[in-house]
Amino acid sequence: MDAQTAQSHWAEESPHNLRTPGAYEWWYFRAIDARGNGILLALFEGLPFHPDYLAEVHRHARKDRRKPFEQMRAGVKASQYPAAYFAVYEGGKRTAQFLNLYRASEARPASDVPDIRIGPNRVTLRQDGTFGIVARGYPFEIVRGRPSVNRDRVLSANLTFHPTFPAIPHIRPFRAPGPGGATHRWVIAAPHGIMEGNVRLVDHAQGVPLINLPLQALGYHDHVYGQEGLSQGLKKLLWGYVQGESWTAAWQRTASPGTPSMSNTDGLVLFRKGHRPLVVESPQYREEDLEMTAWLLKHPGKITMYGSTARGKSVEFVLHNNAILDSASFHTQLASLGTLTIPGRRPYAGTGVTHVMKLGRLQWPILSDLTLRAITTVSPDDPVWRE
């Protein structure tokens, strides 16, 4: 990707103007190698999983929806909830993670460098089309079923993501419009690439590194934003991807209360090097072998999708979710094996991830309290911000 092309992509990668109650935006990077070593990074403007944000938006919908945006309570604005989530995986198991929320800082200095900054975390689009990634935060652990933050430890990463598809980002709905009619956009910006760099977990009290992980792995990057609450009018959300050495299949599925699917936004997209995206709109969908996490959140062991492209090509996609990578009260992340079949072609078989979310659970008092305990608030004068 040359410098001019990289800059043209920044129009969709750059932060959007979020001026509606419950609006949100996130940038997602994930990379896992064949040994199960890897990372997941998500930067948020308007953390859509923050229980206080959800409660404020729900309150606003009942009482204050007629007010001008400038007069609305601060709690319904995305600018009050900038956050970062970062997780490290070793041997297929998550070994460290942080979820940090950042207080408003001083005005951002003027710069012509295209980047996203959330607290001390930064993603920069370089002139050669690669992404430079810096992440740093206070991790938490689960102790006797409850999140516990350790400010003596710092989890950090210095990474470079090299996209292998020099193509225009693919943009489509992430879910159907909610009660307010606002749009939710899914920007599949770099569906295939190589992530390399280093991840460290250091205990400053003891002065020793607990994790020092060099990384080189297949990776994926997308970007989602919406102009109202992600959970509004939504029962369940599933999305994920599977990839091989030169291709990626990304998919999304939503369900609303009382209806099996918001099928007008469901989709399956195959990206191949040197080809235009192959898109199946509203594929037929079937879940089998339902299992349950320790949080009593159901997830499918097998998913089958099939349908046709606009040109009539038949596509079948079969996912086997064979291991739980992460489990929380409202979210399950599953390691997936997938095969996409197009008649007359060799099947595309690869590995990836499936995310299952039921955001309505965050309105349950006990579960919302546990989620809040996992969030560490960091102010601009905190050492982790200024290192």
C-alpha positions, 0 to 999 in steps of 0.5 A, spaced: 500 500 500 502 506 497 502 513 502 496 516 497 492 509 498 493 509 505 491 516 506 485 515 502 483 509 507 483 514 513 477 517 512 473 511 514 479 509 520 479 516 523 474 517 529 467 519 527 463 525 530 459 521 536 453 526 538 447 522 540 446 518 546 449 511 547 453 512 541 460 508 540 466 507 536 471 501 537 477 499 533 479 492 533 485 488 532 486 480 533 492 476 532 493 469 534 499 464 531 499 456 530 501 455 538 495 459 540 500 465 542 497 472 541 493 478 542 486 482 542 486 489 542 480 494 542 480 501 543 473 505 545 470 512 544 464 510 548 465 503 551 458 500 549 459 495 555 459 500 560 454 498 565 453 506 567 453 508 560 447 503 559 443 505 565 444 512 563 442 511 556 436 507 558 434 513 563 435 518 558 430 514 553 425 514 558 425 521 561 430 526 557 430 524 550 427 531 547 433 535 550 438 538 545 444 534 545 448 540 549 443 540 555 443 532 556 447 529 562 454 527 561 453 520 562 449 519 555 455 522 551 461 517 548 466 522 550 465 520 558 467 513 556 474 512 552 477 505 554 481 500 552 481 492 552 487 488 551 488 481 552 494 476 551 494 469 550 499 463 551 498 456 548 490 458 547 489 460 554 488 468 556 494 469 561 493 477 562 488 482 560 486 490 562 480 494 561 482 501 563 477 507 562 480 514 561 478 521 564 478 526 560 485 529 558 487 536 556 486 538 548 490 533 544 496 537 540 495 538 533 498 533 528 498 531 521 499 524 523 493 519 522 492 516 529 487 514 534 489 515 541 485 513 547 489 514 554 496 512 553 494 507 547 495 509 540 494 506 533 498 510 527 497 509 520 504 509 517 505 512 510 507 505 508 500 502 510 502 499 516 499 500 523 503 502 529 500 499 535 502 501 542 498 499 548 499 500 556 494 499 562 493 496 569 491 488 568 486 485 572 485 478 575 479 473 577 480 472 584 474 467 587 470 469 582 471 477 582 475 481 578 481 484 582 486 490 579 493 490 581 496 497 579 503 494 581 503 490 574 503 494 567 501 490 561 504 493 555 505 491 547 509 495 542 506 492 535 506 493 527 500 490 523 502 489 516 495 488 512 496 484 506 490 486 502 491 493 499 484 494 498 478 499 499 475 497 506 469 494 506 463 497 509 456 494 511 451 494 517 453 491 523 446 491 526 439 493 524 437 500 526 435 500 533 429 504 536 431 511 534 433 509 527 440 510 527 445 506 523 451 502 525 457 501 521 462 495 520 468 497 517 472 491 515 478 495 514 484 490 514 481 483 514 488 479 513 495 481 515 501 479 519 502 482 526 509 482 529 512 485 535 512 484 543 508 483 549 510 484 556 507 484 563 511 487 568 511 487 576 514 493 578 513 491 585 518 485 584 522 488 578 521 482 574 517 481 567 512 475 568 510 475 561 515 477 555 512 474 549 515 475 542 509 475 536 509 474 529 502 471 527 496 472 522 492 478 524 485 481 523 483 488 523 476 492 523 472 498 526 465 499 528 461 505 530 454 507 531 450 513 533 445 510 538 446 504 544 449 498 541 444 494 545 438 497 544 432 493 541 438 487 541 437 480 544 444 477 541 449 479 537 454 474 534 460 475 529 467 473 527 472 471 522 476 465 520 482 466 515 488 462 512 494 464 509 491 468 503 484 469 505 479 471 510 471 470 511 468 475 516 461 474 518 455 477 523 449 475 525 444 479 530 437 477 533 432 482 536 427 480 542 421 476 539 424 475 532 429 470 530 434 475 526 435 482 523 436 478 517 437 484 513 443 486 516 446 479 517 452 477 512 458 473 510 464 476 506 470 472 503 476 476 502 481 473 497 488 476 495 487 479 488 480 479 488 474 483 490 470 481 496 465 475 495 458 477 499 453 473 501 447 477 504 442 474 509 445 467 509 441 462 512 443 460 519 443 454 523 446 453 530 447 446 533 450 443 539 449 448 544 453 449 550 453 453 556 459 457 560 460 458 567 456 464 567 450 460 564 451 464 557 449 459 551 453 459 545 453 454 539 458 449 538 457 449 531 454 454 526 452 453 519 451 459 514 449 458 506 446 462 501 448 466 494 452 472 492 449 477 487 451 473 481 448 467 484 454 463 486 452 458 492 456 459 498 456 454 505 460 456 511 461 451 517 464 453 523 466 449 529 467 452 536 471 448 539 474 451 545 472 457 550 478 463 549 474 468 554 468 468 558 464 473 562 457 475 564 455 478 557 460 475 552 464 469 550 469 468 545 470 462 542 476 459 538 473 457 531 475 452 525 471 454 519 470 451 512 467 455 506 465 451 500 464 454 493 462 449 488 467 447 483 473 450 488 477 448 493 474 449 500 477 454 504 479 452 511 482 456 516 482 458 524 479 464 527 474 466 533 467 467 534 464 472 539 457 471 542 454 477 546 448 478 550 448 485 552 442 485 556 445 482 561 449 488 563 443 491 566 442 485 571 445 488 578 450 483 580 453 482 573 453 489 572 457 490 579 462 485 577 463 488 570 464 495 573 470 491 578 474 489 572 474 497 569 480 501 572 479 508 571 486 512 569 487 519 570 492 523 565 497 524 571 497 517 572 504 514 571 501 508 566 499 514 562 505 518 561 511 512 561 
